[in-house]
Amino acid sequence: MGILVAGTVALDDVKTPFGKREKILGGSASHFSMAASFLAPVQIVSVIGNDFPKAHLDYLAAKKIDTSGIEVSEEKTFHWKGHYEYDMNVAHTDETILGVLTKFNPNLKEAQKNFPFLFLANIDPEIQMKVVNQMTNLSFVGLDSMNFWIESKQKSLWDVLKKADALFLNDAEIRELAQEASLIKAAKIVQKNGPKIVLVKKGEHGVLTVTKDFVFVAAAYPTEEVKDPTGAGDSFAGGFTSYLYSQYLQNKDNIYSMPVIKKAVIWGAAAASFCVEEFTTEGLEKTSIEQIKERCHDIHEFTSFEKH
Amino acid sequence: MGILVAGTVALDDVKTPFGKREKILGGSASHFSMAASFLAPVQIVSVIGNDFPKAHLDYLAAKKIDTSGIEVSEEKTFHWKGHYEYDMNVAHTDETILGVLTKFNPNLKEAQKNFPFLFLANIDPEIQMKVVNQMTNLSFVGLDSMNFWIESKQKSLWDVLKKADALFLNDAEIRELAQEASLIKAAKIVQKNGPKIVLVKKGEHGVLTVTKDFVFVAAAYPTEEVKDPTGAGDSFAGGFTSYLYSQYLQNKDNIYSMPVIKKAVIWGAAAASFCVEEFTTEGLEKTSIEQIKERCHDIHEFTSFEKH
């Protein structure tokens, strides 16, 4: 069956120290799906405008991503325009046109309700709740959010977190949600009050993972030339979730074991490292599953040491 | 013989969100020595004023740190006053009184010249050069510096780097020295033009190590409550250098092997994690060698994962 992802499919204008691109494929669901497509069938639930290039849909379909759940509406496609300074850890938003997104309110088809894995990308937590409540056969729910929802709809966010198995937030967001400056304490607070797994994305500094049983501190791959960090977080989530799905196919009861979660984190970090090497999803497009695996081995080599 | 460390012994006023302390033991050589004392005999080369409390010297001596190389001068002891905001990654300097430090110009005794290990803490690179040039039997030279010397005496700094085996800088400093925004590229540039080992200190994000043969990305121990980050970098250097010294005693030819350097980095990270848990050197004072070893095991547990 695979992974159902509800999120945005967008047109982005992006400027970084390495160049500038206009109306390129963007959106959380696009990045997530590209990264997840190596290990799992993925179907996107989203909405686009009639200005959206068919070439972008074909591009996703070429990776065997099911785009039949993307509605086409009369309004404009969601558009994000942003830039990065030399410190590429921070995205600066220049313009956001919500367009079709203001009416995004998915009613799932029967086949969609039956997916075992769901990823709720960063959208209104009330919409996230509506989607998860339509699902009938879930084994895993991943969820992303952002400062905007933490500030404007925190009660709804905590409500939907009770339905999530894994939460993906960056370091500033987890501190804000927990109201705690220490990252490890903040992650533990959120984990106790919400999802089984809290994944704190720290950009070039890697990922901190907290469950009730263990803490895992994972390094990012030390990429020499980051061209465009857009989508790194969603690519990480896509890699992580698809790795968990591949293990679920082998043994449904095993996906919350420490070795599996750790390997899923590293697979996600490897996928994200290919994302940032090129603009939009081009880095992942030209990558093979063998290259992702090789990069997991590289991260092992870069981080492993003998016991004292 | 052990490690000779040339650096500052100071009186600090420190304010953090967890409290305020005045005239406490500070200085790069103090922090380095406390961290190194678990695995190596250490002698300090420094200068203090006649206002320096004897209790502080006794405190160092209680850890078997040799303070006989600390000159006493007529002027005031080097004084640093600073504070930290909630983001404790950045120290804000409120006042610096150089005092005795303006005349620090060590002439080593014969016995000091014969030490096999030397650590040149963050002082004028011309003084660092003068010290290293007096040594007659060196197997290892570690060196720390800072933005002030990178900007004001860069030529002298590159000169003394040619004599160093390991360079300790933080992420902003290595970027400035290499004139390169990418951290991994910056570290590789400096490594090619200077010391065998470049150690980039990233605070709560750990340490990046680059040699001509390998890259090692080490996590910091995820400390829940950082009370005072002052001295964390020097404690890391002290832990690292002393671990290398302990291996040197067993096999002189082995100290630049990858497994040894990796374990030295983790030992340094563990020592630094005890430093930041309390003000000044109190965290390391009450720590045992078994606790440092245990924390190395914890870091192993927090960071290790099975190969894909």
Interface residues (C-beta under 8 A of the other chain):
Chain A: P17 Y86 D87 A181 S182 L183 I184 K185 K202 E204 H205 G206 L208 F214 V215 F216 V217 A218 A219 A220 P222 T223 E224 E225 V226 P259 K262 K263 V265 I266 W267 K293 C296 H297 H300 E301 F302 T303 S304 F305 E306 K307 H308
Chain B: P17 Y86 D87 A181 S182 L183 I184 K185 K202 E204 H205 G206 L208 F214 V215 F216 V217 A218 A219 A220 P222 T223 E224 E225 V226 P259 K262 K263 V265 I266 W267 K293 C296 H297 H300 E301 F302 T303 S304 F305 E306 K307 H308
